Amino acid sequence: MNRKLSTTNDDPSKKDQSTVHFFIDTIEVERLSALAFFEAGEDAFDGKRFFWQNREKNFTLVGLGHAYTIESNEDESRYETVEQQWKALIAVSNYKDYPQQPILFGSYTFDPKKAVSNEWSHFSHAYFALATHQLVIRNEKMYVNSHIVSREAITVEDIKRCNAERDELLHKAQVRGSKSYAKLHVTSMMEPYKEEYLQSITQVTDKIKEGVAEKVVIARSLALEFSAEVTASNVLAQVYAEQPESYLFALEKEQNLFFGASPERLVLVKDNKAYSSCIAGSIKRGATKEMDDQLGQSLLNDAKNLQEHQYVVEMISQSFKENCINYTVPTAPQLLRIRDIQHLYTPVEGDLNEGATILQMVANLHPTPALGGSPRGKAMDMIRDYEPMNRGLYAGPIGWMNAEGDGEFAVAIRSALLQQKKAFLYAGGGIVADSEAMSEYDETLVKFRPMLRALGGQLNDD
Ligand SMILES: C=C(O[C@H]1C=CC=C(C(=O)O)[C@@H]1O)C(=O)O
């Protein structure tokens, strides 16, 4: 076990120059379920927890409690604000003395120019947290970090309290394990603004034919109600069991839980290399292997989907060209098959320019034409004008970064917002000149399916 008292330096907030103290403690643990650790925080840290697992399942991060939060409602500068505050906080830490670095986790809304409203009113345009107790499981090794950040001097008593709290959580998680939950009971399912959505597809298609934009992604929501309050641990356990091949994420803010299972990497930065993925163009899975292969082949040869995909490849390649010394992009897409859907997929990777950071990449890449459109500015204007809802965190960047600037962000699709007895699910699709409203509608039904299944809801054809 490593143990050190806090280090101090200037305040990370630009506004206040008083001293900040940052205490870190790391212990290595064994036999701990990430879900059980999340659940163990249910009483003491309700509303202040997060969960992340990467697509490859070799990195899991769970956060309980907030040692430090960074929020911003700025438009252009929200990426910079998070970056500066995190760097300033890290500068006062002695993280190099520990086997596990502190990690900042959080998410950005899809569109900072659109005021957060309706179900999203509790969230900021940037919402990040350093956990009080942070579990990291990486390549079979497990570490729990505890963090205290304070303007007051950190006393031996504070550290004792923090360690006792951690030991209590570990005991709870190890002894109880993760619970098994009864199936959730949905009492109503509504499609808000269905007519407006169908109409918006026609309007957007007409505008694209007029040459206003090439591609615009339009989304809609489903609203569910349950017979009883649904807990975050319950939902997370369902998502965990149901979506083995995606990024899993969950982020609490007070009584709100934003969660999902996304196939889409926005960017991974590791040892000065950057990796992104172009995912656009979709078709359902087939009931038999033959049907599945036929559907996959027809997707690989479908001009409309290839066009939708190509806009994403061009934009992400351009971003890599600007931010990397060199980069590689395969010449043709392959299939990415996940439980409910198949996508066209092109991975992109490159060696980052000196000094380029993960949040600069996130700012540069988001929104790709897989969630916004092409050209970006025109597509965003059309989403603001025609899409009949507020996306909030849906389709925004969600992920983490460590003290040395490595990290990963996914695009928060296949996602939902849970508010006790209510949930809102979100899905969209790329609209090009020859898109048809009803087939776009059907595609959203396929994309709703993972979160709907996790929440115990059913579509007519299930
Ligand atoms: C907008 C969504 O998916 C995007 C990502 C992959 C494929 C897409 C498509 O084929 O339209 C969408 O661009 C969503 O899942 O809500």
The ligand as a MOL file (V3000), in Angstrom:
LIG
                    3D

  0  0  0     0  0            999 V3000
M  V30 BEGIN CTAB
M  V30 COUNTS 16 16 0 0 0
M  V30 BEGIN ATOM
M  V30 1 C -27.4650 8.5160 -34.6360 0
M  V30 2 C -27.2570 7.2440 -34.3130 0
M  V30 3 O -26.3750 6.4330 -34.9890 0
M  V30 4 C -25.3620 6.9840 -35.8230 0
M  V30 5 C -24.2050 6.0860 -35.6870 0
M  V30 6 C -24.0820 4.9630 -36.4950 0
M  V30 7 C -24.9120 4.8120 -37.6010 0
M  V30 8 C -25.7820 5.7780 -37.9750 0
M  V30 9 C -26.6200 5.6310 -39.2060 0
M  V30 10 O -26.4700 4.6170 -39.9100 0
M  V30 11 O -27.4460 6.5030 -39.4600 0
M  V30 12 C -25.8700 7.0640 -37.2670 0
M  V30 13 O -25.0980 7.9720 -37.9970 0
M  V30 14 C -27.9470 6.6200 -33.1730 0
M  V30 15 O -27.6730 5.4580 -32.8770 0
M  V30 16 O -28.7770 7.2890 -32.5320 0
M  V30 END ATOM
M  V30 BEGIN BOND
M  V30 1 2 1 2
M  V30 2 1 2 3
M  V30 3 1 2 14
M  V30 4 1 3 4
M  V30 5 1 4 5
M  V30 6 1 4 12
M  V30 7 2 5 6
M  V30 8 1 6 7
M  V30 9 2 7 8
M  V30 10 1 8 9
M  V30 11 1 8 12
M  V30 12 2 9 10
M  V30 13 1 9 11
M  V30 14 1 12 13
M  V30 15 2 14 15
M  V30 16 1 14 16
M  V30 END BOND
M  V30 END CTAB
M  END
